[in-house]
Amino acid sequence: MTERRHRFIRALVGTLAAVMSAGLVACSSGLEGSYEDPMGVTRYTFQSNGKVLIRLMGTEVEMTYEKDGDKIKVGTPEGRVVMTLLDDGSIQGPMGVKLTRIPR
């Protein structure tokens, strides 16, 4: 993959992550499991070690996250995205996109 394309994909993933949802940097009560938007375009796989794997259109990017109460903070190339963990176990992104947990 060319460097230009690689930079474009990283910027796209970071931008969409900021617009659609977010992630976190490890906390004692980390988050685990995979969450997906209703159309299946974006998937976030949270690991208890504070890493989140974001998959978007066949491209994967690993970032860090932290959970602070019901807030999930994901580190992106553009900064941090803050999302909310809802009572039903789904995640609410900043543009109203709801990510639901994918059963194992």
FIZAKE-722993 format. One record per atom (N, C-alpha, C, O): atom name; residue number from 1; x, y, z; residue in three letters. Coordinates in steps of 0.02 Angstrom, whole numbers, plus 32768, in hexadecimal, padded with zeros to 4 digits. Example, Ala and Ser with C-alpha at 12.3 -4.5 7.8 and 13.67 -1.06 7.14 Angstrom:
REM FIZAKE-722993
+------+-----+------+------+------+------+
: atom : seq :   xx :   yy :   zz : type :
+------+-----+------+------+------+------+
:    N :   1 : 8294 : 7EE4 : 8186 :  ALA :
:   CA :   1 : 8267 : 7F1F : 8186 :  ALA :
:    C :   1 : 8294 : 7F5B : 8186 :  ALA :
:    O :   1 : 82C8 : 7F5A : 81A7 :  ALA :
:    N :   2 : 8282 : 7F90 : 8162 :  SER :
:   CA :   2 : 82AC : 7FCB : 8165 :  SER :
:    C :   2 : 8285 : 8002 : 818A :  SER :
:    O :   2 : 829E : 8039 : 8192 :  SER :
+------+-----+------+------+------+------+
This chain:
REM FIZAKE-722993
+------+-----+------+------+------+------+
: atom : seq :   xx :   yy :   zz : type :
+------+-----+------+------+------+------+
:    N :   1 : 802B : 7FC6 : 8000 :  MET :
:   CA :   1 : 8000 : 8000 : 8000 :  MET :
:    C :   1 : 802D : 803E : 8000 :  MET :
:    O :   1 : 805F : 8041 : 8025 :  MET :
:    N :   2 : 801D : 806D : 7FD8 :  THR :
:   CA :   2 : 8046 : 80A9 : 7FD5 :  THR :
:    C :   2 : 803E : 80D2 : 8014 :  THR :
:    O :   2 : 800B : 80CE : 8037 :  THR :
:    N :   3 : 8071 : 80FA : 8023 :  GLU :
:   CA :   3 : 806F : 8124 : 805F :  GLU :
:    C :   3 : 8035 : 8155 : 805C :  GLU :
:    O :   3 : 8015 : 8162 : 808F :  GLU :
:    N :   4 : 8027 : 8170 : 8023 :  ARG :
:   CA :   4 : 7FF0 : 819F : 801B :  ARG :
:    C :   4 : 7FAD : 817F : 802C :  ARG :
:    O :   4 : 7F84 : 819B : 8050 :  ARG :
:    N :   5 : 7FA3 : 8143 : 8012 :  ARG :
:   CA :   5 : 7F65 : 811F : 801F :  ARG :
:    C :   5 : 7F60 : 810C : 8069 :  ARG :
:    O :   5 : 7F2B : 8110 : 8087 :  ARG :
:    N :   6 : 7F98 : 80F7 : 8085 :  HIS :
:   CA :   6 : 7F9A : 80E5 : 80CC :  HIS :
:    C :   6 : 7F87 : 8121 : 80F7 :  HIS :
:    O :   6 : 7F60 : 811A : 8126 :  HIS :
:    N :   7 : 7FA2 : 815B : 80E9 :  ARG :
:   CA :   7 : 7F91 : 8198 : 810E :  ARG :
:    C :   7 : 7F47 : 81A9 : 8106 :  ARG :
:    O :   7 : 7F26 : 81BC : 8136 :  ARG :
:    N :   8 : 7F2E : 81A2 : 80C9 :  PHE :
:   CA :   8 : 7EE7 : 81B0 : 80BC :  PHE :
:    C :   8 : 7EBA : 8182 : 80E5 :  PHE :
:    O :   8 : 7E8A : 8199 : 8104 :  PHE :
:    N :   9 : 7EC9 : 8142 : 80E5 :  ILE :
:   CA :   9 : 7EA1 : 8112 : 810B :  ILE :
:    C :   9 : 7EA4 : 8121 : 8155 :  ILE :
:    O :   9 : 7E71 : 811E : 8177 :  ILE :
:    N :  10 : 7EDF : 8131 : 816F :  ARG :
:   CA :  10 : 7EE4 : 8142 : 81B6 :  ARG :
:    C :  10 : 7EBB : 8180 : 81C7 :  ARG :
:    O :  10 : 7E9A : 8181 : 81FA :  ARG :
:    N :  11 : 7EBE : 81B2 : 819C :  ALA :
:   CA :  11 : 7E97 : 81EF : 81A8 :  ALA :
:    C :  11 : 7E4C : 81E0 : 81A4 :  ALA :
:    O :  11 : 7E25 : 81FA : 81CC :  ALA :
:    N :  12 : 7E38 : 81B7 : 8174 :  LEU :
:   CA :  12 : 7DF2 : 81A5 : 816C :  LEU :
:    C :  12 : 7DD8 : 8180 : 81A9 :  LEU :
:    O :  12 : 7DA3 : 8190 : 81C4 :  LEU :
:    N :  13 : 7DFE : 814F : 81C0 :  VAL :
:   CA :  13 : 7DEA : 8128 : 81FA :  VAL :
:    C :  13 : 7DE6 : 8155 : 8238 :  VAL :
:    O :  13 : 7DB6 : 8151 : 825F :  VAL :
:    N :  14 : 7E17 : 8180 : 8241 :  GLY :
:   CA :  14 : 7E17 : 81AE : 8279 :  GLY :
:    C :  14 : 7DDC : 81DD : 8278 :  GLY :
:    O :  14 : 7DBC : 81EA : 82AB :  GLY :
:    N :  15 : 7DCD : 81F8 : 823D :  THR :
:   CA :  15 : 7D95 : 8226 : 8236 :  THR :
:    C :  15 : 7D53 : 8203 : 8243 :  THR :
:    O :  15 : 7D29 : 821D : 8268 :  THR :
:    N :  16 : 7D49 : 81C8 : 8225 :  LEU :
:   CA :  16 : 7D0B : 81A4 : 8230 :  LEU :
:    C :  16 : 7D05 : 818D : 8278 :  LEU :
:    O :  16 : 7CCE : 818C : 8294 :  LEU :
:    N :  17 : 7D3C : 817B : 8296 :  ALA :
:   CA :  17 : 7D3A : 8168 : 82DD :  ALA :
:    C :  17 : 7D23 : 81A3 : 8307 :  ALA :
:    O :  17 : 7CFB : 819B : 8336 :  ALA :
:    N :  18 : 7D3B : 81DE : 82F6 :  ALA :
:   CA :  18 : 7D28 : 821A : 831C :  ALA :
:    C :  18 : 7CDF : 822B : 8310 :  ALA :
:    O :  18 : 7CBD : 8241 : 833E :  ALA :
:    N :  19 : 7CC7 : 8220 : 82D4 :  VAL :
:   CA :  19 : 7C83 : 8232 : 82C4 :  VAL :
:    C :  19 : 7C52 : 81FE : 82DD :  VAL :
:    O :  19 : 7C1D : 8210 : 82F7 :  VAL :
:    N :  20 : 7C62 : 81BE : 82D8 :  MET :
:   CA :  20 : 7C33 : 8189 : 82E7 :  MET :
:    C :  20 : 7C36 : 8170 : 832F :  MET :
:    O :  20 : 7C02 : 8164 : 834D :  MET :
:    N :  21 : 7C71 : 8167 : 834A :  SER :
:   CA :  21 : 7C76 : 8149 : 838C :  SER :
:    C :  21 : 7CB8 : 8159 : 83AC :  SER :
:    O :  21 : 7CDB : 8188 : 8398 :  SER :
:    N :  22 : 7CCB : 8130 : 83DD :  ALA :
:   CA :  22 : 7D0A : 813E : 83FD :  ALA :
:    C :  22 : 7D27 : 8102 : 8420 :  ALA :
:    O :  22 : 7D0C : 80CB : 841B :  ALA :
:    N :  23 : 7D5F : 810E : 8446 :  GLY :
:   CA :  23 : 7D81 : 80D8 : 8469 :  GLY :
:    C :  23 : 7DA2 : 80F0 : 84A8 :  GLY :
:    O :  23 : 7D95 : 8128 : 84BF :  GLY :
:    N :  24 : 7DCF : 80C7 : 84C5 :  LEU :
:   CA :  24 : 7DE6 : 80D3 : 8508 :  LEU :
:    C :  24 : 7E2F : 80C1 : 8516 :  LEU :
:    O :  24 : 7E4C : 809A : 84F0 :  LEU :
:    N :  25 : 7E4F : 80DC : 854C :  VAL :
:   CA :  25 : 7E92 : 80C8 : 8565 :  VAL :
:    C :  25 : 7E89 : 80A2 : 85A6 :  VAL :
:    O :  25 : 7E64 : 80B9 : 85D3 :  VAL :
:    N :  26 : 7EA9 : 806A : 85AD :  ALA :
:   CA :  26 : 7E9B : 8039 : 85E1 :  ALA :
:    C :  26 : 7E8C : 8056 : 8626 :  ALA :
:    O :  26 : 7EAC : 8085 : 863D :  ALA :
:    N :  27 : 7E5C : 8037 : 8644 :  CYS :
:   CA :  27 : 7E45 : 8049 : 8687 :  CYS :
:    C :  27 : 7E3C : 8006 : 86AB :  CYS :
:    O :  27 : 7E3B : 7FD1 : 868C :  CYS :
:    N :  28 : 7E34 : 8008 : 86EC :  SER :
:   CA :  28 : 7E2B : 7FCA : 8710 :  SER :
:    C :  28 : 7DEC : 7FA5 : 86FA :  SER :
:    O :  28 : 7DE9 : 7F68 : 86FB :  SER :
:    N :  29 : 7DB9 : 7FCA : 86E7 :  SER :
:   CA :  29 : 7D7B : 7FAB : 86CF :  SER :
:    C :  29 : 7D76 : 7FB6 : 8684 :  SER :
:    O :  29 : 7D4D : 7FDD : 866C :  SER :
:    N :  30 : 7DA0 : 7F92 : 865F :  GLY :
:   CA :  30 : 7DA0 : 7F99 : 8616 :  GLY :
:    C :  30 : 7D61 : 7F7D : 85F6 :  GLY :
:    O :  30 : 7D35 : 7F63 : 8618 :  GLY :
:    N :  31 : 7D5E : 7F84 : 85B7 :  LEU :
:   CA :  31 : 7D26 : 7F6E : 858F :  LEU :
:    C :  31 : 7D3F : 7F36 : 8562 :  LEU :
:    O :  31 : 7D77 : 7F39 : 854A :  LEU :
:    N :  32 : 7D16 : 7F03 : 8558 :  GLU :
:   CA :  32 : 7D2A : 7ECC : 852B :  GLU :
:    C :  32 : 7CF1 : 7EBB : 84FC :  GLU :
:    O :  32 : 7CB6 : 7EC1 : 850E :  GLU :
:    N :  33 : 7D03 : 7EA6 : 84C0 :  GLY :
:   CA :  33 : 7CD2 : 7E91 : 8490 :  GLY :
:    C :  33 : 7CD0 : 7EBD : 8452 :  GLY :
:    O :  33 : 7CF2 : 7EF0 : 844F :  GLY :
:    N :  34 : 7CA9 : 7EA7 : 8421 :  SER :
:   CA :  34 : 7CA3 : 7ECA : 83E2 :  SER :
:    C :  34 : 7C60 : 7EED : 83DC :  SER :
:    O :  34 : 7C2C : 7ED2 : 83F1 :  SER :
:    N :  35 : 7C61 : 7F29 : 83C1 :  TYR :
:   CA :  35 : 7C26 : 7F53 : 83B8 :  TYR :
:    C :  35 : 7C24 : 7F6B : 8370 :  TYR :
:    O :  35 : 7C58 : 7F7A : 8353 :  TYR :
:    N :  36 : 7BE8 : 7F6E : 8352 :  GLU :
:   CA :  36 : 7BE2 : 7F7E : 830C :  GLU :
:    C :  36 : 7BA8 : 7FAE : 8301 :  GLU :
:    O :  36 : 7B76 : 7FAD : 8325 :  GLU :
:    N :  37 : 7BAF : 7FD9 : 82CE :  ASP :
:   CA :  37 : 7B78 : 8006 : 82BC :  ASP :
:    C :  37 : 7B42 : 7FDE : 8297 :  ASP :
:    O :  37 : 7B4F : 7FA7 : 8281 :  ASP :
:    N :  38 : 7B06 : 7FFA : 8291 :  PRO :
:   CA :  38 : 7ACE : 7FD5 : 8272 :  PRO :
:    C :  38 : 7ADB : 7FBC : 822B :  PRO :
:    O :  38 : 7ABF : 7F89 : 8217 :  PRO :
:    N :  39 : 7B04 : 7FDF : 8205 :  MET :
:   CA :  39 : 7B11 : 7FCA : 81C0 :  MET :
:    C :  39 : 7B4E : 7F9C : 81BA :  MET :
:    O :  39 : 7B5C : 7F83 : 8184 :  MET :
:    N :  40 : 7B71 : 7F91 : 81F1 :  GLY :
:   CA :  40 : 7BAB : 7F65 : 81F0 :  GLY :
:    C :  40 : 7BE8 : 7F82 : 81CF :  GLY :
:    O :  40 : 7C15 : 7F5E : 81BA :  GLY :
:    N :  41 : 7BEA : 7FC4 : 81C9 :  VAL :
:   CA :  41 : 7C23 : 7FE5 : 81A8 :  VAL :
:    C :  41 : 7C5E : 7FEA : 81D7 :  VAL :
:    O :  41 : 7C97 : 7FE1 : 81C2 :  VAL :
:    N :  42 : 7C52 : 7FF8 : 8216 :  THR :
:   CA :  42 : 7C87 : 8002 : 8247 :  THR :
:    C :  42 : 7C7F : 7FD1 : 8280 :  THR :
:    O :  42 : 7C47 : 7FC7 : 8299 :  THR :
:    N :  43 : 7CB7 : 7FB3 : 8295 :  ARG :
:   CA :  43 : 7CB6 : 7F86 : 82CE :  ARG :
:    C :  43 : 7CEF : 7F9A : 82FE :  ARG :
:    O :  43 : 7D27 : 7FA5 : 82E8 :  ARG :
:    N :  44 : 7CDE : 7F9E : 833E :  TYR :
:   CA :  44 : 7D0E : 7FAC : 8372 :  TYR :
:    C :  44 : 7D15 : 7F6D : 839C :  TYR :
:    O :  44 : 7CE4 : 7F54 : 83B6 :  TYR :
:    N :  45 : 7D52 : 7F53 : 83A3 :  THR :
:   CA :  45 : 7D5F : 7F1A : 83CE :  THR :
:    C :  45 : 7D8A : 7F32 : 8408 :  THR :
:    O :  45 : 7DC5 : 7F3F : 8400 :  THR :
:    N :  46 : 7D6B : 7F36 : 8443 :  PHE :
:   CA :  46 : 7D8D : 7F4D : 847F :  PHE :
:    C :  46 : 7DAE : 7F13 : 84A3 :  PHE :
:    O :  46 : 7D91 : 7EDD : 84A9 :  PHE :
:    N :  47 : 7DEB : 7F1E : 84BA :  GLN :
:   CA :  47 : 7E10 : 7EEC : 84E0 :  GLN :
:    C :  47 : 7E1A : 7F07 : 8526 :  GLN :
:    O :  47 : 7E1E : 7F44 : 8530 :  GLN :
:    N :  48 : 7E1E : 7EDB : 8558 :  SER :
:   CA :  48 : 7E25 : 7EF1 : 859E :  SER :
:    C :  48 : 7E67 : 7F14 : 85AC :  SER :
:    O :  48 : 7E6F : 7F35 : 85DF :  SER :
:    N :  49 : 7E97 : 7F0F : 857E :  ASN :
:   CA :  49 : 7ED8 : 7F2E : 8588 :  ASN :
:    C :  49 : 7EDB : 7F77 : 8571 :  ASN :
:    O :  49 : 7F11 : 7F95 : 856E :  ASN :
:    N :  50 : 7EA1 : 7F94 : 8560 :  GLY :
:   CA :  50 : 7E9F : 7FDB : 854C :  GLY :
:    C :  50 : 7EA9 : 7FE6 : 8502 :  GLY :
:    O :  50 : 7EB0 : 8020 : 84ED :  GLY :
:    N :  51 : 7EA9 : 7FB2 : 84DB :  LYS :
:   CA :  51 : 7EAF : 7FB8 : 8492 :  LYS :
:    C :  51 : 7E6B : 7FAE : 8472 :  LYS :
:    O :  51 : 7E42 : 7F87 : 848A :  LYS :
:    N :  52 : 7E60 : 7FD2 : 843B :  VAL :
:   CA :  52 : 7E23 : 7FC9 : 8414 :  VAL :
:    C :  52 : 7E37 : 7FC2 : 83CB :  VAL :
:    O :  52 : 7E5D : 7FEA : 83B2 :  VAL :
:    N :  53 : 7E1D : 7F90 : 83AA :  LEU :
:   CA :  53 : 7E2A : 7F84 : 8363 :  LEU :
:    C :  53 : 7DED : 7F9E : 833E :  LEU :
:    O :  53 : 7DB6 : 7F85 : 8346 :  LEU :
:    N :  54 : 7DF8 : 7FD1 : 8313 :  ILE :
:   CA :  54 : 7DC2 : 7FEE : 82ED :  ILE :
:    C :  54 : 7DC8 : 7FD6 : 82A5 :  ILE :
:    O :  54 : 7DFB : 7FDF : 8285 :  ILE :
:    N :  55 : 7D93 : 7FB6 : 828D :  ARG :
:   CA :  55 : 7D92 : 7F9B : 8249 :  ARG :
:    C :  55 : 7D60 : 7FC4 : 8220 :  ARG :
:    O :  55 : 7D26 : 7FCB : 8233 :  ARG :
:    N :  56 : 7D78 : 7FDE : 81E8 :  LEU :
:   CA :  56 : 7D4F : 8008 : 81BE :  LEU :
:    C :  56 : 7D5F : 7FF9 : 8175 :  LEU :
:    O :  56 : 7D98 : 8003 : 815F :  LEU :
:    N :  57 : 7D2E : 7FE0 : 8150 :  MET :
:   CA :  57 : 7D36 : 7FD1 : 8109 :  MET :
:    C :  57 : 7D74 : 7FA7 : 80FB :  MET :
:    O :  57 : 7D9A : 7FB6 : 80CD :  MET :
:    N :  58 : 7D7F : 7F73 : 8123 :  GLY :
:   CA :  58 : 7DB6 : 7F45 : 8117 :  GLY :
:    C :  58 : 7DF9 : 7F5B : 8132 :  GLY :
:    O :  58 : 7E2A : 7F37 : 812C :  GLY :
:    N :  59 : 7DFC : 7F96 : 8151 :  THR :
:   CA :  59 : 7E3A : 7FAF : 816E :  THR :
:    C :  59 : 7E33 : 7FAE : 81BA :  THR :
:    O :  59 : 7DFF : 7FC0 : 81D5 :  THR :
:    N :  60 : 7E69 : 7F98 : 81DC :  GLU :
:   CA :  60 : 7E68 : 7F96 : 8224 :  GLU :
:    C :  60 : 7E9D : 7FC5 : 8240 :  GLU :
:    O :  60 : 7ED5 : 7FCA : 8227 :  GLU :
:    N :  61 : 7E89 : 7FE8 : 8276 :  VAL :
:   CA :  61 : 7EB7 : 8016 : 8298 :  VAL :
:    C :  61 : 7EB1 : 8007 : 82E3 :  VAL :
:    O :  61 : 7E79 : 8001 : 82FD :  VAL :
:    N :  62 : 7EEA : 8001 : 8305 :  GLU :
:   CA :  62 : 7EEA : 7FF5 : 834D :  GLU :
:    C :  62 : 7EF5 : 8038 : 8370 :  GLU :
:    O :  62 : 7F23 : 805D : 835F :  GLU :
:    N :  63 : 7ECB : 8046 : 83A1 :  MET :
:   CA :  63 : 7ED1 : 8083 : 83C8 :  MET :
:    C :  63 : 7ECA : 8071 : 8412 :  MET :
:    O :  63 : 7EC2 : 8036 : 8423 :  MET :
:    N :  64 : 7ECE : 80A2 : 843D :  THR :
:   CA :  64 : 7EC6 : 8097 : 8484 :  THR :
:    C :  64 : 7E83 : 80B4 : 849A :  THR :
:    O :  64 : 7E66 : 80DF : 8479 :  THR :
:    N :  65 : 7E6B : 809B : 84D3 :  TYR :
:   CA :  65 : 7E2D : 80B6 : 84EF :  TYR :
:    C :  65 : 7E31 : 80B4 : 853B :  TYR :
:    O :  65 : 7E5A : 8090 : 8558 :  TYR :
:    N :  66 : 7E06 : 80DB : 855A :  GLU :
:   CA :  66 : 7DFC : 80D5 : 85A2 :  GLU :
:    C :  66 : 7DB2 : 80DD : 85B1 :  GLU :
:    O :  66 : 7D8D : 8100 : 858E :  GLU :
:    N :  67 : 7D9D : 80BD : 85E7 :  LYS :
:   CA :  67 : 7D58 : 80C0 : 85FC :  LYS :
:    C :  67 : 7D56 : 80E6 : 863E :  LYS :
:    O :  67 : 7D79 : 80D4 : 866E :  LYS :
:    N :  68 : 7D2D : 8119 : 8641 :  ASP :
:   CA :  68 : 7D26 : 8141 : 867D :  ASP :
:    C :  68 : 7CDB : 8146 : 868C :  ASP :
:    O :  68 : 7CB9 : 8170 : 8670 :  ASP :
:    N :  69 : 7CC3 : 811B : 86B8 :  GLY :
:   CA :  69 : 7C7B : 8117 : 86C5 :  GLY :
:    C :  69 : 7C58 : 80FF : 8687 :  GLY :
:    O :  69 : 7C67 : 80C9 : 866E :  GLY :
:    N :  70 : 7C28 : 8126 : 866E :  ASP :
:   CA :  70 : 7C05 : 8113 : 8631 :  ASP :
:    C :  70 : 7C24 : 8133 : 85F2 :  ASP :
:    O :  70 : 7C08 : 812C : 85BC :  ASP :
:    N :  71 : 7C5C : 8154 : 85FA :  LYS :
:   CA :  71 : 7C7F : 8173 : 85C1 :  LYS :
:    C :  71 : 7CB7 : 8147 : 85A7 :  LYS :
:    O :  71 : 7CDC : 8128 : 85CE :  LYS :
:    N :  72 : 7CBC : 8143 : 8566 :  ILE :
:   CA :  72 : 7CF1 : 811E : 8544 :  ILE :
:    C :  72 : 7D18 : 8151 : 851B :  ILE :
:    O :  72 : 7CFC : 8174 : 84F1 :  ILE :
:    N :  73 : 7D59 : 8155 : 8527 :  LYS :
:   CA :  73 : 7D83 : 8186 : 8505 :  LYS :
:    C :  73 : 7DB5 : 8161 : 84D9 :  LYS :
:    O :  73 : 7DDF : 813C : 84F1 :  LYS :
:    N :  74 : 7DAF : 816C : 8497 :  VAL :
:   CA :  74 : 7DDA : 814A : 8466 :  VAL :
:    C :  74 : 7E0C : 817B : 844A :  VAL :
:    O :  74 : 7DFA : 81B2 : 8435 :  VAL :
:    N :  75 : 7E4B : 8168 : 844A :  GLY :
:   CA :  75 : 7E7F : 8191 : 842D :  GLY :
:    C :  75 : 7E80 : 8188 : 83E2 :  GLY :
:    O :  75 : 7E87 : 814F : 83CA :  GLY :
:    N :  76 : 7E7A : 81BE : 83BC :  THR :
:   CA :  76 : 7E7D : 81BD : 8373 :  THR :
:    C :  76 : 7EB5 : 81EB : 835D :  THR :
:    O :  76 : 7ECE : 8212 : 8385 :  THR :
:    N :  77 : 7EC9 : 81E7 : 831D :  PRO :
:   CA :  77 : 7EFD : 8215 : 8305 :  PRO :
:    C :  77 : 7EEA : 825F : 830D :  PRO :
:    O :  77 : 7F16 : 828A : 8311 :  PRO :
:    N :  78 : 7EAA : 826E : 830F :  GLU :
:   CA :  78 : 7E93 : 82B3 : 8315 :  GLU :
:    C :  78 : 7E86 : 82C8 : 835D :  GLU :
:    O :  78 : 7E77 : 8302 : 8369 :  GLU :
:    N :  79 : 7E8C : 829A : 838C :  GLY :
:   CA :  79 : 7E7E : 82AA : 83D2 :  GLY :
:    C :  79 : 7E54 : 8272 : 83F1 :  GLY :
:    O :  79 : 7E55 : 8239 : 83D9 :  GLY :
:    N :  80 : 7E30 : 8282 : 8425 :  ARG :
:   CA :  80 : 7E07 : 8251 : 8448 :  ARG :
:    C :  80 : 7DBE : 8259 : 8436 :  ARG :
:    O :  80 : 7DA4 : 8290 : 8430 :  ARG :
:    N :  81 : 7D9E : 8221 : 842D :  VAL :
:   CA :  81 : 7D56 : 821F : 8421 :  VAL :
:    C :  81 : 7D36 : 8203 : 8461 :  VAL :
:    O :  81 : 7D4E : 81D2 : 847D :  VAL :
:    N :  82 : 7D01 : 8224 : 8478 :  VAL :
:   CA :  82 : 7CDF : 820E : 84B5 :  VAL :
:    C :  82 : 7C9B : 81F1 : 84A1 :  VAL :
:    O :  82 : 7C73 : 8213 : 8481 :  VAL :
:    N :  83 : 7C8F : 81B4 : 84B6 :  MET :
:   CA :  83 : 7C4F : 8193 : 84A9 :  MET :
:    C :  83 : 7C30 : 8181 : 84EC :  MET :
:    O :  83 : 7C50 : 8187 : 8521 :  MET :
:    N :  84 : 7BF1 : 816C : 84EB :  THR :
:   CA :  84 : 7BCD : 815B : 8528 :  THR :
:    C :  84 : 7BB6 : 8113 : 8526 :  THR :
:    O :  84 : 7B98 : 80FC : 84F6 :  THR :
:    N :  85 : 7BC4 : 80EF : 855C :  LEU :
:   CA :  85 : 7BAC : 80AB : 8564 :  LEU :
:    C :  85 : 7B65 : 80B0 : 8581 :  LEU :
:    O :  85 : 7B5B : 80CA : 85B8 :  LEU :
:    N :  86 : 7B35 : 8097 : 855B :  LEU :
:   CA :  86 : 7AEE : 809D : 856E :  LEU :
:    C :  86 : 7AD9 : 8064 : 859D :  LEU :
:    O :  86 : 7AFB : 8031 : 85A2 :  LEU :
:    N :  87 : 7AA1 : 806E : 85BF :  ASP :
:   CA :  87 : 7A88 : 803C : 85EF :  ASP :
:    C :  87 : 7A7A : 7FF8 : 85CE :  ASP :
:    O :  87 : 7A81 : 7FC5 : 85EF :  ASP :
:    N :  88 : 7A68 : 7FF8 : 858E :  ASP :
:   CA :  88 : 7A5A : 7FB9 : 856C :  ASP :
:    C :  88 : 7A99 : 7F95 : 8553 :  ASP :
:    O :  88 : 7A95 : 7F61 : 8533 :  ASP :
:    N :  89 : 7AD4 : 7FB2 : 8562 :  GLY :
:   CA :  89 : 7B14 : 7F93 : 854F :  GLY :
:    C :  89 : 7B2E : 7FA9 : 850C :  GLY :
:    O :  89 : 7B65 : 7F96 : 84F8 :  GLY :
:    N :  90 : 7B09 : 7FD2 : 84E7 :  SER :
:   CA :  90 : 7B21 : 7FEC : 84A7 :  SER :
:    C :  90 : 7B4A : 802B : 84B3 :  SER :
:    O :  90 : 7B4D : 8045 : 84EB :  SER :
:    N :  91 : 7B69 : 8044 : 847E :  ILE :
:   CA :  91 : 7B93 : 8080 : 8483 :  ILE :
:    C :  91 : 7B76 : 80B6 : 8456 :  ILE :
:    O :  91 : 7B66 : 80A9 : 841C :  ILE :
:    N :  92 : 7B6E : 80F2 : 8471 :  GLN :
:   CA :  92 : 7B54 : 812B : 844C :  GLN :
:    C :  92 : 7B8E : 8157 : 8436 :  GLN :
:    O :  92 : 7BB5 : 816F : 845F :  GLN :
:    N :  93 : 7B94 : 8162 : 83F4 :  GLY :
:   CA :  93 : 7BC8 : 818D : 83D8 :  GLY :
:    C :  93 : 7BB2 : 81D5 : 83D5 :  GLY :
:    O :  93 : 7B77 : 81E4 : 83E1 :  GLY :
:    N :  94 : 7BE0 : 8202 : 83C4 :  PRO :
:   CA :  94 : 7BD0 : 824A : 83C5 :  PRO :
:    C :  94 : 7B9D : 8260 : 8391 :  PRO :
:    O :  94 : 7B7D : 8294 : 839C :  PRO :
:    N :  95 : 7B95 : 823D : 835A :  MET :
:   CA :  95 : 7B64 : 8250 : 8327 :  MET :
:    C :  95 : 7B24 : 8228 : 832D :  MET :
:    O :  95 : 7AFC : 8225 : 82FE :  MET :
:    N :  96 : 7B1A : 8209 : 8367 :  GLY :
:   CA :  96 : 7ADD : 81E4 : 8371 :  GLY :
:    C :  96 : 7ADF : 819C : 8357 :  GLY :
:    O :  96 : 7AAD : 8179 : 835A :  GLY :
:    N :  97 : 7B19 : 8187 : 833F :  VAL :
:   CA :  97 : 7B20 : 8143 : 8326 :  VAL :
:    C :  97 : 7B25 : 8113 : 8361 :  VAL :
:    O :  97 : 7B4E : 811D : 838E :  VAL :
:    N :  98 : 7AFB : 80E0 : 8361 :  LYS :
:   CA :  98 : 7AFA : 80B0 : 8398 :  LYS :
:    C :  98 : 7B1F : 8071 : 8382 :  LYS :
:    O :  98 : 7B10 : 8053 : 834F :  LYS :
:    N :  99 : 7B51 : 805E : 83AA :  LEU :
:   CA :  99 : 7B76 : 8020 : 839D :  LEU :
:    C :  99 : 7B5B : 7FEB : 83CD :  LEU :
:    O :  99 : 7B57 : 7FF5 : 8409 :  LEU :
:    N : 100 : 7B49 : 7FB2 : 83B1 :  THR :
:   CA : 100 : 7B2F : 7F7C : 83DB :  THR :
:    C : 100 : 7B62 : 7F43 : 83DF :  THR :
:    O : 100 : 7B88 : 7F37 : 83B0 :  THR :
:    N : 101 : 7B61 : 7F21 : 8417 :  ARG :
:   CA : 101 : 7B90 : 7EEB : 8424 :  ARG :
:    C : 101 : 7B7F : 7EB0 : 83F6 :  ARG :
:    O : 101 : 7B45 : 7E9E : 83EC :  ARG :
:    N : 102 : 7BB3 : 7E92 : 83DB :  ILE :
:   CA : 102 : 7BAC : 7E57 : 83B0 :  ILE :
:    C : 102 : 7BB4 : 7E1A : 83DE :  ILE :
:    O : 102 : 7BE7 : 7E14 : 8400 :  ILE :
:    N : 103 : 7B84 : 7DED : 83DE :  PRO :
:   CA : 103 : 7B8B : 7DB1 : 8409 :  PRO :
:    C : 103 : 7BC8 : 7D89 : 83F4 :  PRO :
:    O : 103 : 7BD9 : 7D85 : 83B9 :  PRO :
:    N : 104 : 7BE7 : 7D6B : 8425 :  ARG :
:   CA : 104 : 7C22 : 7D42 : 8418 :  ARG :
:    C : 104 : 7C12 : 7D03 : 83F4 :  ARG :
:    O : 104 : 7C3F : 7CDB : 83E6 :  ARG :
+------+-----+------+------+------+------+
